[in-house]
Amino acid sequence: MSDEKADHIEPVIAEGVDDEPVEVNRRQYVGTMAWVAATFSILYAAFHMAALNGVSISDYTGIEIPFLPQFPLETWNFRIVHIAGALLLGFLLFAAYSFPSGDEDPRTTPLLTIAGYALLLPVAVSFWTVLGFIARLNSGDLPEMGGLVTWPAFPGTEIYGLELWWFGTPLLIATLGAILLSWFERRPRGALAASDLVLALCGIVVALYLIPIYSTAARNSVGTPFVPIGVAFAATAGSALILELTRRVAGLALVIITGIFLAYTFTAHLLPGILAVQSAYTWQRFFGHVYSDAGILGPTTAVSSTYIILFIIFAAFLQASKVGDYFVNFAFAAAGRARGGPAKVAIFASGLMGMINGTSAGNVVATGSLTIPLMKKVGYRRETAGAIEAAASTGGQIMPPIMGAGAFIMAEITGIPYTEIAVAAVIPAILYFVSIYFMVDFEAAKLGMRGMRDDELPKLNQMLRQIYLFIPIIILIVALFMGYSVIRAGTLATISAAVVSWLTPHRMGIRSILKALELAGHMSIQIIAVCAAAGIIVGVISLTGVGARFSALLLNLAGLSQLLALVFAMCIAILLGMGMPTTAAYAVAASVVAPGLVEIGIPQLTAHFFVFYFAVVSAITPPVALASYAAAGISGANPMSTSVASFKIGIAAFIVPFMFFYNSALLMDGSWAEILRAGATAVFGVFLLSSGVQGWFVGARPAWFLRAALILAALFMIEGGLITDLIGIGTTLAAYFVQKILAPPPDAQIEVRGAD
């Protein structure tokens, strides 16, 4: 890299990393609608903070205020409200189409707008019917069974007719009609489409019906052929709303996968082999089952309504106090001087940001807009610059203590304490980021890159004087390991973020706190929709039992070879995760793959970490790699080339899970001596792996057979046994002496390239 080219690099001060990105289909209201949308977002986030901490106004005033919820809420009711609020906000804020980038506003024909408003009539009919149901339930005229009010909604009864014709049919007409209409109705970016208003109201009607009905004895019939017809209608409408919102905020991949599972439910009795079920499922039974704690209201929503929403609020408070800018500037000050400096910065900054924001692609957009152009300037190719950012951002999902919310889902599904999961994740996360560091360092060495100069970087002394900005994360970690609940620890960390902001120019007052709550409401929509959609898949798996049959298949494969069973499980986990956000990818894979791994004798924690890692790295696995595609959009490179390069840079993540299986000490399972030896040899192993993959060893490019020897030595070191470690060390020493003494010519010449 020439000094003349370096002179063009301006001093780097990260600004705007914490700014909220505006999606291409996000509405931007002004005036009254902006105030309405902001109010709903603030109330939604504040509701969760109050509910999770059991705080209500009556606790402090002694006054019972009608219509305000009293905490703690019943679990199912809380999750129903959680989803309904996300649907309301989602359809208010996200259109069914992308807005043009120019000044031209999309327009629709008046006929479509009139049709949209006409759909308010069936919504009103359903709403009025629900109010009648609530009045009847509260009248005291209905009999009780086992202490619960019965809901006589059997065929031939008056209530059945009301549910069928005056509640369910109008609700389904309004929901499906508005979804279809929303694809064609075009409104300016600052205006709400009539069809979206209908969809938001349908989400409220679904919740208003399900909350009181699930408080009756009818709840016991969920998942049986005797579920009330109204529940099936509400669940069908709710599922359609969830899938439409998921399409708007997360793309088609998860919707298509969910659609395949739904189609499987109703065709499984026609299929052969392990996919077959004994008899067909009726529409009423399935949808009565799916909107319960065995499906949409199950583990995925349990986590999104507690831990995920809490840490989204925490992240929003950190963003309001501009901690993200500090993280990136600190990373530049600490690592920018190393050769290929911006790439090293991307590793540190993306790891810090990625563990908090919970999405690989979102983290790429947040930090990559700064790091990718700088990587290109110092000599990395477009594909490599994008790939480094994608791999580093993906690694944030496995970085404790937060792990992009994955640790909380794992704790919910497995029942293993969160602190145990976070501790077990330490060494694997170190291995992943050390591997990426070696990869980018060897790439920089091959291309003859330099580090950034002092005058191009933030001052490290100044960054160290602001190190108190790490206090909220330190408080979170300390509180968790002192035995506080995750909710209490997260709340303390959130409060500390506001307090720490008073030591910065970005002091958080009432207005800033309200803005942070509004931001949290916006940020939560995607993850809640994704978790609910994943819940539909979980519901299919629990009803059909396909997960158990998949476990039996893995058990048969393990009879031939456990390694073969693991490779097969890896492929399924990656396939299920392609195109899906990390949270949903893990939730689905944990339902399909993890039980089978446990069945073949793998410890539960190891099995779930195995699945979790491959669900995470699906974001950088060709051909569908969301994080890589997001990075390619910034770097200007070909998306497929970027995803292939990301796969290469993150190759350690595809090997580390197999290390868990062969050496559980890497998950902190064993004596300290075993853990330290396993960690040290594994780090040396990923160093050798990086050398072999990148083709750079002891300051020179090795011949092809030496690269193969290094990769082989790496696998021996990674395996973790004493004999295999000795073989790995011996192979490495042999490769070293051949390289230094015999100096065979490299297999290809180094092509020094700048940014293209």
MARNU-522924 format. One record per residue (C-alpha): x, y, z. Coordinates in steps of 0.1 Angstrom, whole numbers, always signed. Each point is the difference from the previous one (the first is absolute). Layout:
// residues N
> X,Y,Z
...
// end
This chain:
// residues 756
> +0,+0,+0
> +16,+33,-11
> +4,+30,+23
> -16,+22,-27
> -32,-21,+2
> +1,-1,+37
> +0,+38,+1
> -35,+1,-13
> -14,-17,+31
> -16,+25,+23
> +0,-3,+38
> -26,-26,+10
> -25,+10,+26
> -31,-22,+1
> -32,+19,+0
> -35,-12,-7
> +6,-37,+8
> -28,+2,+25
> -24,+17,-25
> -31,-20,-7
> +0,-13,-36
> -31,+8,-20
> -11,-31,-20
> -12,+4,-36
> -36,-8,+10
> -1,+19,+32
> -25,+28,+2
> +12,+34,+12
> -29,+19,+14
> -3,+37,+8
> -25,+19,+21
> -27,-19,+18
> +8,-34,-14
> +36,+4,+11
> -12,+8,+35
> -24,-30,+0
> +27,-25,-12
> +25,+13,+25
> -25,-2,+29
> -9,-36,-9
> +37,-9,-1
> +8,+16,+33
> -30,-16,+17
> +9,-34,-15
> +35,+1,+14
> -10,+15,+33
> -27,-27,+4
> +26,-27,-2
> +24,+17,+24
> -29,+3,+25
> -14,-35,-5
> +34,-17,+2
> +8,+18,+32
> -35,-4,+14
> -6,+38,+3
> -35,+15,-2
> -14,+34,+9
> -22,-14,+27
> +31,-13,+19
> +10,+35,+7
> -33,+19,+1
> -23,-26,+14
> -25,+10,-27
> -14,-26,-24
> -2,+17,-34
> -25,-17,-24
> +14,-14,-33
> +36,+1,+12
> +16,-34,+4
> +9,-12,+35
> +32,-20,+2
> +12,-27,-1
> -22,-10,-30
> -9,-36,-6
> +27,-15,-23
> -22,-8,-30
> -17,+34,+2
> +33,+18,+2
> +13,-18,-31
> -32,+7,-19
> +2,+37,+8
> +37,-1,-9
> -7,-13,-35
> -31,+22,-5
> +20,+31,+8
> +28,-9,-25
> -27,-6,-27
> -15,+34,+7
> +33,+18,-1
> +13,-21,-29
> -30,+8,-23
> +1,+37,+10
> +37,+3,-8
> +8,-24,-28
> -16,+0,-34
> -5,-31,-22
> +22,+15,-27
> +33,+20,-3
> -2,+37,-4
> +18,+16,-30
> +33,+15,+9
> -8,+33,-18
> -25,+27,+9
> -28,-17,-19
> -27,-14,+23
> -19,-31,-9
> -36,+5,-7
> -30,-23,-1
> -33,+1,-17
> -29,+14,+21
> -19,-33,-6
> +27,-19,+20
> -1,+24,+29
> -38,-2,+1
> +3,-38,+0
> +24,+3,+29
> -23,+21,+21
> -29,-23,-9
> +18,-28,+18
> -4,+19,+32
> -36,-12,+0
> +8,-37,+6
> +26,+10,+26
> -27,+20,+18
> -24,-29,-1
> +27,-24,+15
> +9,+27,+26
> -36,+5,+11
> -5,-38,+2
> +31,-4,+22
> -13,+27,+23
> -32,-20,+3
> +20,-31,+9
> +19,+19,+27
> -33,+13,+15
> -14,-35,+0
> +31,-15,+17
> -2,+27,+27
> -37,-3,+5
> +3,-30,+24
> -27,-19,-19
> +23,-26,-14
> +6,-33,+19
> +34,-8,+14
> +22,-31,-4
> +29,-6,+23
> -1,+36,+11
> +1,+13,-35
> -29,+15,-20
> -12,-22,-28
> -4,+13,-35
> -28,-20,-17
> +10,+5,-36
> -10,-34,-14
> -17,-5,-34
> -36,+9,+2
> +3,+25,+29
> -6,+37,-3
> +36,+8,+9
> +13,-23,-27
> -21,+18,-26
> +13,+34,+13
> +36,-12,-2
> -4,-14,-35
> -20,+27,-17
> +4,+32,+21
> +35,-3,+12
> +22,-25,-19
> -13,+5,-36
> +2,+39,+1
> +34,-1,+17
> +14,-24,-27
> -15,+21,-28
> +15,+32,+14
> +34,-16,+7
> +5,-18,-33
> -16,+28,-20
> +22,+26,+15
> +32,-20,-4
> -8,-5,-37
> -11,+37,-4
> +32,+13,+17
> +21,-15,-28
> -16,+24,-25
> -11,+30,+21
> +27,+26,-3
> +1,+30,+23
> +27,+27,+6
> +27,-8,+25
> -15,+24,+25
> -36,-14,-2
> -16,-32,+14
> -16,-23,-25
> -36,-10,+8
> +8,-37,-4
> +28,+3,+26
> -24,+17,+24
> -23,-30,-4
> +28,-24,+6
> +10,+18,+32
> -36,-1,+13
> -3,-37,-9
> +31,-7,+22
> -18,+17,+29
> -33,-19,-6
> +19,-33,+1
> +15,+9,+34
> -33,+12,+14
> -16,-33,-9
> +28,-24,+11
> +7,+16,+34
> -34,-5,+15
> -7,-34,-17
> +34,-14,+11
> -11,+10,+36
> -29,-25,-2
> -1,-38,+0
> +2,+1,-38
> +37,+4,+5
> +2,-37,+9
> -13,-9,-35
> +29,+17,-18
> +17,-25,-23
> -30,-24,-1
> -28,-3,-25
> -23,+17,+25
> +17,+34,-1
> -26,+28,-4
> -5,+10,-36
> +7,+36,+10
> +35,-9,+12
> +7,-16,-33
> -11,+31,-19
> +19,+23,+23
> +31,-21,-3
> -2,-2,-38
> -3,+38,-2
> +28,+5,+25
> +23,-24,-18
> -7,+18,-33
> +7,+34,+16
> +33,-13,+15
> +11,-14,-34
> -8,+32,-18
> +18,+21,+25
> +30,-24,-1
> +1,+4,-38
> +1,+38,+4
> +27,+1,+26
> +21,-31,-6
> -5,-10,-36
> -16,-30,-17
> +25,-28,+12
> -17,-7,+33
> -35,+4,-14
> +8,-26,-27
> +15,-24,+25
> -30,+4,+23
> -23,-5,-30
> +17,-33,-8
> -5,-11,+36
> -37,+10,-2
> -4,-19,-33
> +16,-30,+16
> -25,+0,+29
> -30,-5,-23
> +18,-24,-24
> +20,-21,+24
> -25,-28,+0
> +7,-4,-38
> +38,-2,+3
> +22,-31,+4
> +27,-9,+25
> +9,+20,+31
> -20,+30,-13
> -34,-18,+2
> -26,+4,+27
> -28,-25,+7
> -30,+23,-8
> -7,+35,-14
> -2,+30,+22
> -31,+22,-3
> +4,+38,-4
> -18,+6,+32
> +22,-23,+21
> +33,+12,-15
> -6,+38,+4
> -15,-6,+34
> +33,-17,+9
> +24,+25,-17
> -11,+31,+20
> +9,-16,+34
> +30,-6,+21
> +9,-29,-23
> +4,+24,-29
> -2,+38,-4
> -4,+6,+37
> +28,-25,+8
> +37,+3,+6
> +8,+24,-28
> -26,+26,+11
> +9,-7,+37
> +35,+12,-7
> -10,+29,-23
> -25,+13,+25
> +25,+0,+29
> +38,-2,-6
> +1,+12,-37
> -23,+31,+5
> +19,+8,+32
> +34,+0,-17
> -14,+19,-30
> -10,+27,+24
> +35,-2,+15
> +15,+3,-35
> -22,+30,-7
> +12,+18,+32
> +36,-7,-10
> -7,+14,-34
> -16,+31,+15
> +31,+6,+20
> +22,-5,-31
> +18,-30,+15
> +2,-16,-35
> +21,+29,-13
> +23,-5,+29
> +3,-37,-5
> +11,+5,-36
> +24,+29,+8
> +15,-21,+28
> +6,-28,-24
> +17,+24,-25
> +22,+14,+27
> +10,-35,+13
> +4,-19,-32
> +2,+25,-29
> +39,+0,+1
> +3,-37,-8
> +6,-9,-36
> -33,+0,-19
> -13,+21,+29
> -37,+6,-10
> -5,-38,-3
> +12,-5,+36
> -23,+28,+10
> -29,-17,-17
> +7,-31,+21
> -1,+18,+33
> -27,+25,-7
> -23,-25,-17
> +4,-25,+28
> -9,+27,+26
> -30,+13,-19
> -12,-33,-14
> -4,-17,+34
> -25,+28,+10
> -20,+7,-31
> -9,-36,-7
> +1,-1,-38
> +30,-7,-22
> -13,+19,-30
> -10,+30,+22
> +34,+1,+15
> +17,+0,-34
> -20,+30,-10
> +7,+18,+33
> +38,-4,+1
> +8,-11,-36
> -10,+34,-14
> +32,+13,+17
> +24,-29,+0
> -6,-14,-35
> +10,+32,-20
> +31,+3,+22
> +10,-36,-6
> -3,+6,-37
> +22,+31,+3
> +29,-18,+17
> +0,-27,-27
> -25,-27,+7
> -21,-11,-30
> -37,+7,+0
> -10,-36,+6
> +25,-4,+29
> -10,+33,+17
> -36,-10,-1
> +8,-35,+11
> +20,+11,+30
> -28,+22,+13
> -26,-27,-6
> +20,-27,+18
> +8,+24,+29
> -36,+11,+3
> -12,-36,+0
> +24,-8,+28
> -17,+26,+22
> -29,-25,+3
> +22,-25,+18
> +18,+26,+22
> -10,-2,+37
> -15,+13,+21
> -30,+9,-22
> +7,-21,-31
> -26,+19,-21
> -28,-15,+23
> +10,-36,-10
> +11,-8,+35
> -34,+9,+14
> -19,-21,-25
> +24,-29,+7
> -7,+4,+38
> -37,+0,-7
> +0,-31,-21
> +25,-21,+20
> -6,+12,+35
> +37,+4,+4
> +8,+32,+21
> +9,+30,-21
> +33,+6,+19
> +11,-36,-8
> -7,+6,-37
> +19,+33,-1
> +30,-15,+17
> +0,-29,-24
> +0,+24,-29
> +33,+18,+9
> +26,-23,-15
> -20,-7,-33
> -4,+38,-4
> +37,+6,+5
> +9,-27,-25
> -24,+15,-26
> +14,+35,+3
> +36,-11,+3
> -5,-19,-32
> -14,+30,-18
> +28,+21,+13
> +26,-24,-14
> -18,-1,-33
> +0,+38,-5
> +35,+3,+14
> +14,-25,-25
> -20,+16,-28
> +15,+34,+9
> +35,-16,+1
> -4,-15,-34
> -11,+33,-15
> +27,+20,+18
> -23,+22,+18
> +8,+25,+28
> -19,+11,+30
> -16,+34,+3
> +20,+29,+13
> -5,+17,+34
> -14,+32,-17
> -26,-21,-18
> -14,-15,+32
> -18,+11,+32
> +24,+5,+29
> +2,-31,+22
> +6,+21,+31
> -32,+19,-6
> -19,-33,-6
> +14,-14,+33
> -13,+31,+19
> -35,-10,-12
> +3,-36,+9
> -28,+5,+25
> -24,-5,-30
> +6,-37,+4
> -16,+2,+35
> -35,-11,-11
> +14,-32,-16
> +22,-6,+31
> -30,+5,+23
> -20,-25,-21
> +27,-26,+2
> +7,+5,+37
> -38,+0,+9
> -5,-33,-19
> +28,-17,+17
> -10,+13,+34
> -32,-20,-4
> -24,+27,-11
> -27,-10,-25
> +6,+8,-36
> -29,+25,+1
> +13,+18,+31
> +35,+0,-14
> -12,+14,-33
> -21,+26,+17
> +30,+12,+21
> +22,+1,-31
> -26,+21,-18
> -3,+25,+29
> +38,+2,+2
> +2,+8,-37
> -22,+31,+7
> +21,+9,+31
> +33,-4,-18
> -12,+23,-29
> +1,+29,+25
> +38,-2,-2
> -1,+6,-38
> -13,+28,-22
> -30,-22,-8
> -18,+2,+33
> -32,-19,+2
> -29,+20,+14
> -37,-7,-2
> -2,+7,-37
> +30,-22,-8
> -14,-28,+21
> -33,+2,-19
> +20,+0,-32
> +19,-31,+11
> -33,-18,+8
> -14,+11,-34
> +31,-14,-17
> -3,-33,+20
> -36,-3,-12
> +12,+3,-36
> +30,-23,+4
> -21,-27,+16
> -25,-5,-28
> +22,-22,-23
> +12,-24,+27
> -35,-4,+15
> -15,-8,-34
> +28,-24,-7
> -3,-18,+33
> -38,-3,-5
> +5,-14,-35
> +25,-25,+13
> -26,-9,+26
> -23,-11,-28
> +27,-24,-11
> +5,-12,+35
> -38,-6,+2
> +1,-22,-31
> +29,-20,+14
> -17,-6,+33
> -33,-10,-15
> +13,-23,-28
> +29,-15,+21
> +24,+4,-30
> +27,+11,+24
> -1,-34,+18
> +1,-19,-33
> +30,+21,-11
> +17,-9,+33
> -6,-37,-9
> +17,+6,-33
> +30,+16,+17
> +1,-30,+23
> +2,-24,-29
> +28,+21,-16
> +19,+0,+32
> -1,-38,+0
> +21,+3,-31
> +21,+30,+10
> -5,+28,+26
> +21,+23,-22
> -24,-7,-29
> -30,+8,+22
> +17,+33,+10
> +7,+10,-36
> -36,-8,-9
> -12,+21,+30
> +23,+28,-11
> -14,+1,-35
> -36,+0,+12
> +7,+28,+25
> +17,+22,-27
> -28,-8,-25
> -27,+10,+25
> +19,+32,+9
> +6,+12,-35
> -16,+34,-5
> -13,+1,+35
> +10,+23,+29
> +21,-18,+26
> -27,-2,+26
> -25,-17,-22
> +27,-22,-15
> +11,-14,+33
> -36,-3,+14
> -10,-22,-30
> +32,-20,-1
> -2,-6,+38
> -34,-16,-5
> +10,-22,-30
> +37,-8,+5
> +10,+3,+36
> -23,-27,+14
> +15,-25,-24
> +35,+9,+11
> -10,-5,+36
> -15,-33,-10
> +33,-13,-14
> +17,+7,+33
> +14,+36,-3
> -5,+21,+31
> -28,+25,-2
> +22,+31,+3
> +24,-13,-27
> -29,-10,-23
> -16,+35,+2
> +33,+18,-4
> +7,-21,-31
> -34,+9,-15
> +3,+37,+11
> +34,+4,-17
> -12,-13,-33
> -32,+21,+2
> +22,+30,+5
> +25,-7,-28
> -29,-5,-24
> +2,+38,-3
> +33,-4,-19
> -6,-33,-17
> -6,+0,-38
> -22,+1,-18
> -24,+19,+23
> +21,+21,+24
> -18,+30,+14
> +30,+16,+17
> +22,-4,-30
> -26,+15,-23
> -4,+30,+22
> +37,+5,+0
> +2,-4,-38
> -26,+28,-3
> +24,+23,+18
> +33,-11,-16
> -14,-1,-35
> +12,-36,-5
> -18,-30,-15
> -23,-14,+28
> +9,-37,-8
> +38,+8,-1
> -4,+17,+33
> -18,-29,+16
> +26,-24,-12
> +28,+22,+14
> -20,+3,+33
> -2,-38,+2
> +37,-2,-4
> +8,+26,+26
> -25,-15,+25
> +11,-36,-7
> +9,-6,+36
> -36,+3,+10
> -8,-31,-21
> +27,-20,+19
> -4,+13,+35
> -34,-18,+6
> +17,-33,-8
> +26,+9,+26
> -28,+2,+27
> -9,-36,-8
> +36,-13,+2
> +11,+22,+29
> -26,+12,+24
> +26,+20,+19
> -4,+27,-26
> -34,+6,+16
> +15,+3,+34
> -9,-36,+9
> +30,-14,+18
> +29,+10,+24
> +18,+33,-5
> +30,-18,-12
> -20,-18,-27
> -18,+32,-10
> +32,+20,-3
> +18,-27,-20
> -30,-4,-23
> -3,+38,-5
> +37,+5,-7
> +3,-29,-25
> -33,+10,-17
> +14,+36,-4
> +32,-14,-15
> -22,-22,-22
> -20,+29,-15
> +33,+18,-6
> +12,-29,-21
> -34,-2,-17
> +1,+36,-9
> +36,-4,-13
> -10,-29,-22
> -32,+16,-13
> +16,+34,-7
> +33,-14,-12
> +23,+20,+23
> +25,-17,+24
> +30,+14,+18
> +2,+31,-22
> -3,-17,-34
> -25,-17,-23
> +4,-38,+4
> -3,-27,-27
> -33,-18,-4
> +11,-31,+19
> +11,+21,+30
> -34,+17,+0
> -16,-34,+1
> +23,-11,+28
> -8,+31,+20
> -38,-6,-3
> +6,-37,+10
> +20,+11,+30
> -27,+25,+9
> -26,-27,+1
> +22,-22,+22
> +5,+30,+24
> -36,+8,+0
> -11,-35,+9
> +15,+5,+35
> +15,-34,+9
> +36,-3,+13
> +11,-23,-28
> -17,+21,-27
> +16,+32,+14
> +34,-16,-2
> -7,-11,-36
> -11,+36,-8
> +30,+15,+15
> +23,-24,-18
> -16,+7,-33
> +3,+38,+6
> +37,-3,+8
> +6,-21,-31
> -18,+26,-21
> +20,+28,+16
> +34,-17,-7
> -11,-8,-36
> -10,+36,-5
> +31,+15,+15
> +27,-24,-12
> -12,-14,-33
> -21,+31,-9
> -22,-17,-27
> -15,+25,-25
> -35,+11,+9
> -29,-14,-20
> -9,+35,-14
> +14,+35,-1
> -14,+26,+23
> -20,+25,-19
> +1,+33,+18
> -32,+18,-7
> -15,+32,+13
> -37,+8,+2
> -18,-7,-32
// end
